[in-house]
Amino acid sequence: MSWTALTHPPDTLIVLVLALAIEAAAGYPDRLYRALGHPVTWIGALIGALDRHWNRGGPARRRLAGVTGLIVLLAIVGGLALALTALAGAAGLLPALLVLALLAASLPAQRSLYTHVARVAVDLRRDGLAGGRLAVSMIVGRDPESLDEAGICRAAIESLSENFSDGIVAPAFWMGVGGLPGGALYKAINTADSMIGHRTPRHEAYGWAAARLDDLVNLPASRLTALLLIAAAAIHPGASPGNAWRAVRRDAGRHRSPNAGWPEAAMAGALGLRLAGPRTYGATRVEDGWMGDGRAEATPADVERALALYRTACGFLFGLALLILVLLKVAVP
């Protein structure tokens, strides 16, 4: 078969559905990580090497180097993903789809996100503030020593909401659009933003292109994530889809990020919480708008409620991909 068929729907949706199921069931095995690393670590190593060698000079030179580095990164990652797709396609349709699904299962992070956020609630209950601060420091960049119990719980829920969008829904969206290459290119952009897309003296100019491109490619997923959380709230006792919808419409645009406010506002409204707001990263205090108009005193039980909503929303994402696949198969036999 032609490998180009594997980069267009509906076959990309078959890959997506299989990949989501595989990752939800097995995650990324620790033994495989210890032996080979992870695609994100490989991408990160390339980003780090480009940063060390090209990020120098004045602001104009750094910005040009950042644009060039991003193009090189995407060319390498996209080229490798296309080559793997071509190799898989040479084996025939069914083997190709299975191989690509196994490779693509490394891109979303449903299982690991749940595990890391759940650990915050467990460690907070078991070990108090010290345990909660240590656990939450694994998933957020803010100063954990500045957080009380409510702050730890809000940080965990905020991280769950934002990472549901850019760690799961966004790679799934781009995988559905462009197969393994689409998902891999998104992951490269998002990893670049997380490593160099910061407003620091070193990366303000060099990381400008990565940060702007990441904002752009996350636009559709952040809106979809909010809708998935609102839908999940509709079937969870004690959660409010109406409040989630109102919080998104009222508050999402107040967030300093053009995308993070959508899932955070949806989660806050659904659970009757206030999320985001002023917080501290290192020595820098960020004045951000509040998402939601509920209580700010979040608890470990609220973290568990957020995880339940997240788990249902992941199920809806899988169901949506499957539904679109079926409709496409009917429309394009």
C-alpha positions in Angstrom: 0.0 0.0 0.0 1.1 3.6 -0.4 2.5 5.1 2.9 0.7 8.4 2.2 -2.6 6.7 3.0 -1.4 6.2 6.5 -1.1 10.0 7.0 -4.7 10.8 6.2 -8.0 10.0 7.8 -9.6 7.5 8.3 -6.4 5.4 8.8 -4.9 8.1 11.1 -8.0 7.7 13.3 -7.5 4.0 13.5 -4.0 4.6 14.7 -5.3 7.2 17.2 -8.0 4.9 18.6 -5.5 2.0 19.0 -2.8 4.3 20.5 -5.1 5.8 23.1 -6.3 2.3 24.1 -2.8 1.0 24.3 -1.5 3.9 26.4 -4.5 3.9 28.7 -4.0 0.2 29.4 -0.2 0.0 29.6 1.3 3.5 29.7 5.0 3.7 28.7 6.7 0.7 30.4 9.4 1.7 32.9 11.7 -1.1 31.6 11.5 0.4 28.1 12.2 3.9 29.5 15.3 2.7 31.3 16.5 0.9 28.3 15.8 3.4 25.5 14.4 6.6 27.1 11.3 8.2 25.7 10.6 10.2 22.5 10.2 13.3 24.6 13.7 12.8 26.1 15.2 12.3 22.6 13.5 15.4 21.3 14.6 17.3 24.5 18.2 16.2 23.9 18.1 17.7 20.4 16.5 20.9 21.6 19.1 21.2 24.4 22.0 20.7 21.9 20.7 23.4 19.6 20.2 25.7 22.5 23.7 25.3 23.7 25.3 25.8 20.3 23.1 28.5 18.7 21.6 30.6 21.5 24.2 33.4 21.7 24.7 37.0 20.6 22.2 39.9 20.7 18.4 39.6 20.8 18.0 39.8 17.0 20.6 37.1 16.4 19.1 34.9 19.1 15.6 35.2 17.7 16.8 34.2 14.2 18.7 31.3 15.7 15.6 30.2 17.6 13.5 30.3 14.4 16.2 28.3 12.6 16.6 25.8 15.4 12.8 25.2 15.5 12.8 24.6 11.7 15.7 22.1 12.1 14.0 20.4 15.0 10.7 20.0 13.1 12.5 18.8 9.9 14.4 16.1 11.8 11.4 14.9 13.9 8.9 15.1 11.0 11.4 13.4 8.7 11.9 10.5 11.1 8.2 10.1 11.7 7.5 10.0 7.9 10.3 7.5 7.4 8.8 5.2 10.1 5.4 5.6 8.5 6.9 4.6 5.1 8.6 1.6 6.6 5.4 0.5 8.3 3.4 1.0 5.2 5.7 -1.4 3.3 4.4 -4.2 5.5 0.7 -3.9 4.5 -2.2 -2.2 6.0 -3.0 -4.2 9.1 0.7 -4.6 10.3 1.3 -1.0 9.5 -1.6 0.2 11.6 -0.5 -1.9 14.6 3.1 -0.8 14.4 2.2 2.9 14.1 -0.3 2.6 16.9 2.4 1.1 19.2 4.8 4.0 18.2 2.0 6.6 18.6 1.1 5.3 22.1 4.2 6.9 23.4 2.9 10.4 22.6 -0.2 10.9 24.8 0.2 10.5 28.6 -3.2 9.6 30.0 -1.9 7.0 32.5 1.2 8.8 33.8 -0.6 12.1 34.3 -3.2 10.3 36.4 -0.5 8.6 38.4 1.5 11.8 39.1 -1.5 13.9 40.1 -3.1 11.1 42.3 0.2 10.8 44.1 -0.2 14.4 45.3 -3.4 13.6 47.2 -2.0 10.3 48.6 1.3 11.9 49.8 -0.5 14.9 51.2 -2.8 12.7 53.3 0.0 10.4 54.4 3.0 12.7 54.9 1.4 16.1 55.3 2.7 19.3 53.7 6.2 18.0 53.2 4.9 15.0 51.2 2.4 17.0 49.3 5.0 19.7 48.4 7.5 17.1 47.2 4.8 15.3 45.1 3.5 18.5 43.5 7.0 19.7 42.7 7.2 16.8 40.2 4.5 18.3 38.1 4.5 22.1 38.5 7.2 24.7 38.2 6.1 27.0 41.0 7.9 27.3 44.4 6.4 24.4 46.5 7.6 25.9 49.8 5.2 28.8 49.2 2.2 26.4 49.0 -0.2 25.5 51.9 -2.5 22.5 51.6 -5.0 24.4 49.5 -2.3 25.7 47.2 -0.9 22.2 46.7 -4.3 20.9 45.8 -5.0 23.8 43.4 -1.6 23.4 41.8 -2.3 19.7 41.2 -5.7 20.3 39.7 -4.4 23.1 37.5 -1.6 20.9 36.3 -4.1 18.1 35.6 -6.4 20.4 33.6 -3.6 22.0 31.5 -1.7 18.8 30.9 -4.9 17.1 29.8 -5.0 19.6 27.0 -1.4 19.7 25.9 -0.3 16.3 27.0 -3.3 14.2 25.8 -5.9 16.0 23.7 -3.5 18.0 21.6 -1.3 15.1 20.5 -4.4 13.1 19.9 -5.9 15.9 17.8 -2.8 16.2 15.7 -2.4 12.5 15.4 -5.9 12.2 14.1 -5.2 14.9 11.6 -1.8 13.7 10.4 -1.0 10.3 11.9 2.3 9.6 13.6 4.0 12.5 11.9 1.3 14.9 13.1 1.5 13.7 16.6 5.3 13.7 16.6 5.5 17.3 15.2 3.1 18.5 17.9 5.2 16.8 20.6 8.4 18.5 19.3 6.7 21.9 19.4 5.3 21.4 22.8 8.6 20.1 24.2 10.5 23.1 22.7 8.0 25.5 24.4 8.5 23.8 27.8 12.3 23.9 27.5 13.0 27.3 25.8 9.7 29.1 25.6 10.2 31.2 28.7 10.5 34.9 29.3 14.0 34.8 30.8 17.1 36.7 29.7 18.4 33.5 28.0 15.3 32.4 26.2 13.1 35.6 25.7 14.4 36.0 22.1 15.6 32.5 21.3 12.4 30.7 22.5 10.0 33.3 21.0 9.2 31.2 17.9 8.7 28.0 19.9 6.3 29.8 22.4 4.3 31.4 19.6 4.0 28.2 17.6 3.0 26.2 20.7 0.2 28.8 21.4 -1.1 28.3 17.9 -1.1 24.5 17.7 -2.7 24.2 21.1 -5.7 26.5 20.2 -8.0 23.7 18.9 -7.1 21.2 21.7 -7.6 23.7 24.5 -11.2 24.4 23.4 -11.9 20.7 22.8 -10.6 19.9 26.3 -12.9 22.4 27.9 -15.9 20.8 26.0 -14.8 17.3 27.1 -14.6 18.4 30.8 -18.0 20.1 30.5 -19.5 16.9 29.0 -17.9 14.8 31.8 -19.3 17.1 34.4 -22.8 16.4 33.1 -22.6 12.8 34.2 -20.7 13.2 37.5 -22.8 13.7 40.7 -21.8 16.9 42.4 -20.2 18.4 39.2 -21.9 21.2 37.3 -21.7 21.4 33.5 -23.6 24.7 33.6 -21.1 26.4 36.0 -18.2 24.9 33.9 -19.6 26.5 30.8 -20.2 29.8 32.4 -16.6 29.8 33.9 -15.1 29.1 30.5 -17.1 31.9 28.9 -16.3 34.4 31.6 -12.8 33.5 32.7 -10.8 31.6 30.1 -9.7 34.9 28.4 -8.4 36.3 31.7 -5.7 33.7 31.9 -2.2 34.8 30.9 -2.0 31.8 28.6 -4.3 31.9 25.5 -4.9 28.2 26.0 -4.5 27.1 29.6 -7.5 29.1 30.8 -10.0 27.0 28.9 -9.4 23.6 30.6 -8.7 25.3 34.0 -11.8 27.3 33.9 -13.9 24.3 32.9 -12.5 22.2 35.7 -12.9 25.1 38.2 -16.5 25.7 37.3 -17.4 22.0 37.2 -16.0 21.4 40.7 -17.0 24.7 42.3 -13.4 25.9 42.8 -11.2 28.9 42.0 -8.0 28.0 40.2 -5.0 29.9 38.8 -4.9 33.4 40.3 -1.6 34.9 41.7 1.2 32.4 42.2 5.0 32.2 42.6 7.5 30.6 40.2 10.9 30.7 41.8 11.4 34.3 42.9 8.8 35.6 40.4 5.3 36.3 41.4 2.8 36.0 38.5 -0.4 38.0 38.8 -3.0 35.9 36.9 -6.8 36.0 36.8 -8.9 33.5 38.8 -10.6 30.8 36.9 -14.0 30.0 38.4 -15.8 31.8 41.3 -16.0 28.9 43.9 -13.9 28.3 46.9 -10.1 28.5 46.8 -9.7 26.1 49.7 -9.1 23.0 47.7 -8.6 19.7 49.4 -7.2 16.2 48.6 -10.8 15.1 48.0 -11.1 17.8 45.3 -8.0 16.4 43.6 -9.7 13.0 43.6 -12.9 14.6 42.2 -10.8 16.2 39.4 -9.2 12.9 38.6 -12.6 11.2 38.3 -13.7 14.0 35.9 -10.5 13.7 34.0 -10.9 9.9 33.6 -14.4 10.3 32.2 -13.2 13.0 29.8 -10.4 10.7 28.6 -13.2 8.2 27.9 -15.1 10.8 25.9 -12.0 11.6 23.9 -11.6 8.0 22.9 -15.3 7.8 22.1 -15.2 10.9 20.0 -12.3 9.6 18.0 -14.1 6.3 17.5 -17.3 8.0 16.4 -15.5 10.2 13.8 -13.7 7.1 12.5 -17.0 5.2 12.1 -18.6 8.2 10.4 -15.7 8.6 8.0 -15.8 4.9 7.2 -19.4 5.1 6.4 -18.9 8.3 4.3 -15.7 7.0 2.6 -16.1 3.2 2.2 
